[in-house]
Amino acid sequence: MPQSTNDDDTPRGELAIRTIAMPADTNPSGDIFGGWVMSQMDLAGGIAAAQRADGRVATVAVDGFIFHKPVNVGDVLCCYAEVIRVGTTSIAIRIEAWALRQRAKNRRVRVTEGIFTFVALDESGQKRAVPKD
C-alpha cells in the first residue's frame, strides 16, 4: 500500500483511472504538461459520470482546478472520482489526481484536483434527464 503525504491526506472517491506519465507527455523542459493531467482527469470523470448517468455524457465545465505539485516522468497518475451533485441533466464530480512517486518507494502525493461537470446526452446529442439513483 502506498504511503500518503500524511495520515489525514487520503484520496476521496473511487479510483477511476490510472496511467503512467511518459516522456512523450512532457514539454521541452521535461515537465509533464498540465493539459495532459487535465485530460486524464476528464477521462476519469467521464467514466464516473457515464456510470451514474447510465449512458453518454459530455464535459460542460471545469471549476476550482488547482495544481498542488508537479507530475514527474515515471509517476503513476491515479485519478479518484466522487459524485458531489446530481441535477436534472448534469452531474458534478470532484476529481483528485494523485501521483505514486516511483523513485520514492511509491509515496502517494496529491498533485491536482478540480470539479468537472458533465451533462447527460441522448442518442442525438441532446440533453436528457439523469436517472434517479
N, C-alpha and C positions, 0 to 999 in steps of 0.2 A: 504494500500500500504506500503510495507516495506521501511524503511529508508536506504538510501545508506550511504557509509562511508563519502562522501561529495557530494555536488550538481553536480559536474562535472564528477563524477565517477559512470556512469550507464552502465549496460550491453550493449554490442554491439551484434547485431544479433537477431535471434528469439529464444524463449525458445523451446528447442528440447526435453528435458527430465528433470524430477526432481524426486528425491528419498530421502529417509531419511537414514542418517548414523546410523547404528545399532551397538550394542556392538560386534556382530559377525564379524564386519569389522575392528576390532582393532588388534594391536599387543599386546604382553604381558604387555606393559607399558600403554595400554589403549588409544593409539593414533590411529586414522584412518589410515590404510595403504595407502600410496601414490599410490600403484598399483590399489587399489580399485577405487580411484578417477580417475585415468587414464582410467580405464575400463569404467566408466560411461561416460567420455568424448568421448571415442571411439564409444560407442553406440550412443551418440548424434550426432557425426559427421557422423556415418554410416547412420543414419536416414536422415539427411540433404543431404548427397551425393547421396543416393539411390533415393531420390525425384528428385534431379537435373539431375541425370543420367538416370532417368526413368527405373530403374532396378537394378540388382545386382552390388555390389561394394565390394572391399576389401581394407583394410588399407595397404598402402605400405611404409609410412614414418610418423614420428612424429618429428617436428622441433621446436626449440625455446620454449621448455617446461620449465615453471617457476612455482615453488611453492612459493606463496606470504605469505600465512598464513595457519595454520592447519585447518582441518575439525574436528569438535568435535562430539561425540556421541549425537544424537538428532538433529543435524543440518539438515535442508532440503537442499540438494545439487541441485542447478539449473544450468543446462548446456545450454549455448546460442551458437548458431551456425551461422556463417556468411561466405558465399561463397566469397572467395577473389581471386580465379583464376580458370578458366576452360581451360584446354588444350584439345588436341585432344582426349586423352583417360583418362585423370586424372582430378581430382577436388581437390583443396586445400581449406580447411575450417578452419577458426580461431574458436577455441572453448574457451569460457571463462566459468569457473566454479565459481559460487557464492554460498555462504552459507547464509541461513537465520538462524540467531542465535536465537533459540527458547527461550533461557534464557535471552536474551537481547531485549525483545519486538520486535522480528522479524527484528533486524538490519541486513541489507544486506552487505556482505563483499566479495570482490573478493578474491578467495583463490588460483586459478590456471588458467593458460592459456597456449595455445600451438597451433601450426599449424599442422593439420592432413591432409595427402594427401591420397586420395583414387583413385583406378583405376576401371574403368567400366569393367564389365565382361559379356561375353555372356553365353549361356546355358551350354557350355562345359568348362567354366572356363578360356577362352582365352580373352585377351584384346579386347575391342571393342570401337568404337567411341562414345563419349558423344554427345547426340543430341544438335543441336544449340538451343539457348534459344528462 
